[in-house]
C-alpha cells in the first residue's frame, strides 16, 4: 500500500518558513517564528496556514496564508473573516495573503480587497494577492523557494520539460523534499502530456489521491461541470445568458446547482429564475 504523503499547505510552507514569509511580504528582514493553529470554529481547511512572524521594524505579527486552487467569488469575504478571527485570537497585527494556484474562469475578476457598505457603515479588508501563473519559475531556484517547487510547471516559463526536470532534480536531491514528487507530477500534467510526465518521473497516483489538492480539484471539476450544464439549460430555454448571471452561479455547491437545475427547468422566464437565485 502506498505511503500517504503530507503535501498540504502547512507541510509546504514548513519546508522553508523564513523564505516563504519573506517572499509573500516582500520584506527580506522578516523571519518566521512559529506556525500557529488556524482552526476557528467554522473555518478549518488544509489550505489555511497561519504563521507568526517577526521583523525589527514591526515586531511580532501574523502572516495569514490562504492557498486557493482556484479563486472564487467568495474569497474576499473569506479573507475578511479569516483575518479578523486570527487577529482576535492571537492579538497581533495580521498580513493576509491569498495565493491562487490556477487561473479562475474568465467570468471572474480577482480582487485584492473586501468592501461592503450597509446603512452608512463600511467594512474593508485588504489582502495581498499572488497569482502563481504570473510568477517567474526562475525565482523558485534563485531565492530559493522550495515550497514552490511542486508548482513549477504552472509558473511562468515553468512548463518546459527542462524546467520540470530541474525541479524534479531539486526534489530528489533532498530527502525532505522527495515526497513532493507526485505533486510536481500532478501539476506537470496540466502542461505536459501524461505519458511524458510518467516518463520523466515516478508518478504514484495512489499517494497523490491522499492530497487535499487532489480532492479539491476533483470537487471543483464536478462543480464546474454542473455549472456549465445549468448554463446550457438556461441558454436552451431563454437564449443568451448575460455575464452577470454566470458570475452569480460561481461558487455554488454541487447540491445548490442541482436545485437550481430543477428550477431552471420549471420556471417560465429568466427573470423568475433570477428571483430564485436572489432568494
SULNOR-V647038 format. One record per residue. N is the residue number from 1. RES is the residue in one small letter. PSI is psi in degrees with one decimal (none if undefined). NEAR is the number of other C-alpha atoms within 10 Angstrom. Layout:
[[N	RES	PSI	NEAR] [N	RES	PSI	NEAR]]
//
This chain:
[[1	x	137.7	5] [2	x	145.6	10] [3	x	135.2	11] [4	x	127.0	13] [5	x	134.8	18] [6	x	91.8	16] [7	x	35.9	22] [8	x	179.6	19] [9	x	-42.5	21] [10	x	-43.0	21] [11	x	-42.3	16] [12	x	-47.8	20] [13	x	-33.0	23] [14	x	-11.1	18] [15	x	-38.1	16] [16	x	72.6	15] [17	x	-35.8	23] [18	x	-48.6	20] [19	x	-37.1	20] [20	x	-51.7	24] [21	x	-31.0	25] [22	x	-37.7	16] [23	x	-47.7	14] [24	x	-27.2	19] [25	x	-14.2	15] [26	x	33.8	10] [27	x	108.8	11] [28	x	-15.0	12] [29	x	-8.2	13] [30	x	139.2	23] [31	x	150.5	20] [32	x	129.7	22] [33	x	-36.7	15] [34	x	142.1	14] [35	x	121.7	17] [36	x	164.9	15] [37	x	135.8	13] [38	x	25.8	21] [39	x	118.9	16] [40	x	80.9	13] [41	x	-94.7	7] [42	x	-1.6	6] [43	x	115.6	12] [44	x	96.4	11] [45	x	156.9	14] [46	x	-18.1	17] [47	x	-1.2	18] [48	x	127.0	20] [49	x	126.4	23] [50	x	122.2	24] [51	x	128.9	27] [52	x	121.7	19] [53	x	171.1	23] [54	x	141.6	20] [55	x	150.7	14] [56	x	-29.3	9] [57	x	-42.1	8] [58	x	-7.2	10] [59	x	-153.6	11] [60	x	139.7	18] [61	x	170.9	21] [62	x	136.5	26] [63	x	110.5	26] [64	x	115.9	26] [65	x	123.8	26] [66	x	108.6	23] [67	x	110.4	21] [68	x	126.3	19] [69	x	-51.3	18] [70	x	136.8	17] [71	x	140.5	23] [72	x	164.5	18] [73	x	-17.0	18] [74	x	-8.4	12] [75	x	-41.1	20] [76	x	-44.2	22] [77	x	-39.4	16] [78	x	-42.8	14] [79	x	-38.3	23] [80	x	-47.9	19] [81	x	-45.3	15] [82	x	-42.9	23] [83	x	-43.0	24] [84	x	-42.8	15] [85	x	-40.4	17] [86	x	-44.4	23] [87	x	-38.5	16] [88	x	-41.0	12] [89	x	-41.6	11] [90	x	-5.3	13] [91	x	43.0	12] [92	x	150.3	15] [93	x	148.1	17] [94	x	133.2	23] [95	x	98.9	20] [96	x	137.9	24] [97	x	127.5	21] [98	x	118.3	22] [99	x	111.3	20] [100	x	126.0	20] [101	x	-48.8	20] [102	x	149.3	19] [103	x	144.0	16] [104	x	173.3	15] [105	x	153.6	13] [106	x	-15.8	8] [107	x	-11.4	13] [108	x	136.1	15] [109	x	125.7	11] [110	x	129.3	16] [111	x	159.8	14] [112	x	24.9	16] [113	x	155.1	16] [114	x	129.7	18] [115	x	134.1	13] [116	x	140.1	11] [117	x	129.0	9] [118	x	122.1	7] [119	x	39.9	5] [120	x	-1.5	6] [121	x	141.3	7] [122	x	141.1	9] [123	x	125.8	10] [124	x	134.2	12] [125	x	112.4	17] [126	x	153.5	17] [127	x	154.3	19] [128	x	138.1	15] [129	x	128.6	17] [130	x	116.5	16] [131	x	114.3	17] [132	x	-32.1	19] [133	x	-10.5	19] [134	x	-4.0	13] [135	x	131.5	16] [136	x	126.1	14] [137	x	-28.6	24] [138	x	-27.7	16] [139	x	-29.0	13] [140	x	-38.6	18] [141	x	-31.9	15] [142	x	-36.9	8] [143	x	-44.5	10] [144	x	168.0	14] [145	x	80.7	19] [146	x	-27.1	22] [147	x	-25.0	21] [148	x	-2.2	20] [149	x	-43.2	25] [150	x	-20.4	24] [151	x	-0.2	24] [152	x	-43.8	29] [153	x	-27.8	27] [154	x	1.8	26] [155	x	167.3	23] [156	x	120.8	15] [157	x	6.0	16] [158	x	-2.6	22] [159	x	-1.0	19] [160	x	145.5	16] [161	x	-41.8	16] [162	x	-35.1	10] [163	x	-40.3	16] [164	x	-41.5	28] [165	x	-36.4	15] [166	x	-43.6	15] [167	x	-40.0	25] [168	x	-42.9	23] [169	x	-39.8	14] [170	x	-38.6	16] [171	x	-44.1	20] [172	x	-20.3	14] [173	x	-11.8	11] [174	x	120.8	10] [175	x	-30.1	8] [176	x	-21.7	10] [177	x	-18.8	18] [178	x	-20.3	14] [179	x	-10.2	18] [180	x	2.1	21] [181	x	-40.3	24] [182	x	-31.8	24] [183	x	-39.0	25] [184	x	-42.9	25] [185	x	-40.0	26] [186	x	-49.7	21] [187	x	-26.6	21] [188	x	-29.9	25] [189	x	-13.0	18] [190	x	-22.4	14] [191	x	-14.5	15] [192	x	154.9	16] [193	x	141.4	11] [194	x	-45.6	14] [195	x	-36.1	9] [196	x	-40.9	12] [197	x	-44.4	22] [198	x	-28.0	14] [199	x	-37.4	10] [200	x	-6.8	13] [201	x	164.0	16] [202	x	121.1	11] [203	x	103.8	18] [204	x	94.9	16] [205	x	-27.9	14] [206	x	-36.7	14] [207	x	-44.7	18] [208	x	-34.2	25] [209	x	-15.5	16] [210	x	-5.9	17] [211	x	141.5	19] [212	x	-27.7	17] [213	x	-43.9	21] [214	x	-45.7	16] [215	x	-39.4	13] [216	x	-43.2	15] [217	x	-32.3	14] [218	x	-44.6	12] [219	x	-40.3	14] [220	x	-36.5	17] [221	x	-41.3	12] [222	x	-43.3	13] [223	x	-46.1	21] [224	x	-38.6	19] [225	x	-41.9	12] [226	x	-38.2	20] [227	x	-44.8	23] [228	x	-37.7	14] [229	x	-41.0	15] [230	x	-42.6	22] [231	x	-40.2	18] [232	x	-41.7	15] [233	x	-44.0	14] [234	x	-40.9	19] [235	x	-39.2	14] [236	x	-33.2	11] [237	x	-39.5	15] [238	x	6.8	14] [239	x	-159.8	11] [240	x	134.8	11] [241	x	134.2	14] [242	x	159.4	9] [243	x	-36.5	11] [244	x	-39.9	9] [245	x	-43.1	15] [246	x	-42.1	15] [247	x	-39.1	16] [248	x	-16.7	14] [249	x	-11.7	19] [250	x	139.4	18] [251	x	-4.2	18] [252	x	141.0	18] [253	x	165.4	17] [254	x	-41.0	17] [255	x	-43.0	11] [256	x	-41.2	15] [257	x	-35.2	22] [258	x	-39.5	17] [259	x	-42.0	11] [260	x	-29.9	19] [261	x	-43.6	19] [262	x	-40.6	11] [263	x	-40.0	16] [264	x	-33.3	23] [265	x	-32.5	14] [266	x	-31.0	11] [267	x	160.6	14] [268	x	-6.9	12] [269	x	160.6	13] [270	x	-36.3	17] [271	x	-38.4	11] [272	x	-39.1	13] [273	x	-42.2	19] [274	x	-33.2	14] [275	x	-35.7	9] [276	x	-40.7	13] [277	x	-39.2	14] [278	x	-13.3	7] [279	x	none	5]]
//
